[in-house]
């Protein structure tokens, strides 16, 4: 049996003492600093973030870009295939016709004309059967898809996290009532709910006045009603595991309220899982909007979205003439965005996994 080291023998090494002093003087990195470091070391995460940030920025400032109006039509012309930017870089045929604009766009469009005048890009991604520029419609349509994803994310973070956290911390009777409500709402067929709301909200009122509610508004209402339900289940499961933790029991013993425990202890501990789940499920929301718009139940003309562009591209495919660029453009834009969100979610999941090695 080996002899036990004498007291102070290990600490007599000058190298060990110097390293110990350095470690004591340097603050340990926080969780989010370590997450940023891991994300920055992953090429797929970097390129996904760059694509998403570029798409968001382009969709915000698209009225200022030298693009044709997405609503400007040329019915006397056939669809044009894509041309190289060097083949037809710019022209002076800009028509300031946009249809209905929101207040932000109404302020940006005049600034575009002041800066670049009538200059616009050529048909770099081709034009459709009505002479509308495909590139302009893709960028303007990205706004709807991104807004739907943003609205779903905010709904899940606010309602879903709060509902699941309160249900997991509450007593069994309250927990059962809250989760049975989730079961009832989740059992409703979403497509039938969209059709019912469209029929109900657009039906004539008893006094003869017509109710005018856009399909886009109805879709946002449905997203707000059902998008938070899976998040509530995920958060509740995590909270049930945290409810018996020592720090939660200590807070209850000191008289802390359920709301304070949720804000101070529960939300910070479930936030990493929530962020990963949110990133991985946002593509399904974008696909759902595109699916409903493709069926004619989502965004309606003259507004544009990726689902509307996919429907227009499907109509342009026929045995007589195939305008391949019409479905290809929005499909590539949507596919790149969904791939970026998926890769970012995988990278975020690995970065938040403290048990994962840095190898």
Number of C-alpha atoms within 10 A of each C-alpha: 3 4 5 6 8 7 8 8 8 11 11 10 10 10 10 12 13 11 11 12 11 11 11 10 9 8 8 10 9 8 13 12 11 15 20 13 12 17 20 15 12 13 11 16 22 16 15 22 17 13 16 18 12 12 17 17 11 17 19 16 16 19 25 18 16 21 22 27 20 24 22 17 17 15 12 9 12 12 20 20 16 17 14 12 13 9 10 12 13 17 13 12 13 17 14 16 13 17 11 11 11 7 8 11 17 13 12 14 19 14 14 20 16 10 11 13 14 18 19 19 20 25 25 21 21 22 26 25 20 15 20 22 28 26 23 24 25 23 25 23 22 26 20 22 22 20 14 22 23 15 16 23 21 16 20 24 19 11 18 24 26 22 23 28 29 22 25 28 22 16 10 11 9 14 18 14 12 18 19 12 12 19 13 9 14 16 9 11 9 16 14 10 14 21 14 13 18 20 11 13 16 15 15 13 11 7 6 8 9 12 12 11 14 14 21 18 13 21 25 17 13 16 22 19 16 19 22 25 23 17 23 26 21 18 25 25 16 18 23 16 10 19 17 11 11 10 13 20 15 11 16 14 9 9 9 13 10 17 13 12 20 20 12 13 14 25 17 10 14 19 14 18 16 21 16 19 18 20 20 19 20 22 20 12 20 24 18 18 26 25 18 17 24 20 13 15 19 25 26 14 10 11 18 22 27 31 29 28 25 22 19 16 22 16 14 19 14 9 6 5 8 13 20 14 20 29 20 15 21 25 18 11 16 22 14 15 20 21 14 23 23 19 20 24 22 17 23 23 19 18 25 20 13 12 8 9 8 9 3
